[in-house]
Amino acid sequence: MAEQSWVVYLLKCGDNTLYCGVTTDLDRRLRQHNGEVKGGAKYTQARRPCELVYQQVCEDKSTAMKREYDIKQFSRIQKEQLCSKAGA
């Protein structure tokens, strides 16, 4: 079985809030969040459209989950700084 790449991501929602999650298939997950494919988080269903603003590939699920937790503890300003560094 091939190793899956785990990705931690941040979405900017239509109401300007930020949503953090993890996945092994970022394209599918983004489509779910935007309602193109069944699934997606309840949080993002009422806050579409969602735009990918940050992603980080992790070596395994455990690392990705820990990074997601860390990002969720960040202030909004820290999350925005993370996004701006990724875009630089």
C-alpha positions in Angstrom: 0.0 0.0 0.0 1.3 3.4 -1.0 2.1 6.0 1.7 -0.6 8.7 1.9 0.5 12.3 2.2 -1.3 14.1 5.0 -2.0 17.8 4.5 -3.0 20.4 7.0 -4.9 23.2 5.4 -6.6 26.6 6.2 -9.6 27.8 4.3 -10.9 31.4 4.1 -14.7 31.1 4.2 -17.2 33.4 2.6 -17.9 35.2 5.9 -14.1 35.9 6.2 -13.6 33.3 9.0 -10.8 30.7 8.8 -11.3 26.9 9.0 -8.5 24.5 9.6 -8.5 20.8 8.8 -6.5 17.7 7.7 -6.9 15.4 4.7 -5.1 13.0 2.3 -6.9 14.4 -0.7 -6.9 18.2 -0.7 -8.7 18.7 -4.0 -11.6 16.4 -3.0 -11.8 18.0 0.4 -12.0 21.5 -1.0 -14.8 20.4 -3.3 -16.6 18.9 -0.4 -16.3 22.2 1.6 -17.7 24.1 -1.4 -20.6 21.7 -1.9 -19.6 20.3 -5.2 -19.2 16.8 -3.7 -21.1 15.3 -0.7 -19.3 15.7 2.6 -17.5 18.7 4.1 -17.7 20.2 7.5 -21.0 21.6 8.9 -19.1 24.7 9.7 -18.3 25.5 6.1 -21.7 24.6 4.7 -23.2 27.9 5.8 -20.0 29.9 5.0 -19.3 29.2 1.3 -17.4 29.8 -0.9 -14.3 28.5 0.8 -10.8 29.4 -0.6 -7.6 27.5 0.2 -5.2 30.0 1.8 -2.6 27.6 3.4 -1.4 24.1 3.1 1.4 22.1 4.7 2.3 18.5 3.8 3.1 16.3 6.9 4.9 13.0 7.1 2.0 11.1 8.8 -1.5 11.5 10.3 -0.2 12.0 13.8 2.1 14.9 12.7 -0.8 16.4 10.7 -3.2 16.2 13.6 -0.7 17.8 16.0 0.0 20.6 13.5 -3.8 21.2 13.0 -4.2 21.4 16.8 -1.3 23.9 17.0 -2.8 26.1 14.3 -6.2 26.0 15.9 -4.6 27.5 19.0 -3.2 30.4 17.0 -4.9 33.9 17.1 -6.5 35.1 13.9 -3.5 37.4 13.4 -1.1 34.5 13.7 -3.1 32.4 11.2 -3.1 35.3 8.8 0.7 35.7 9.2 1.0 32.0 8.5 -1.0 32.4 5.3 1.0 35.4 4.1 4.3 33.6 4.7 3.0 30.6 2.7 2.1 33.0 -0.2 5.4 34.8 -0.2 
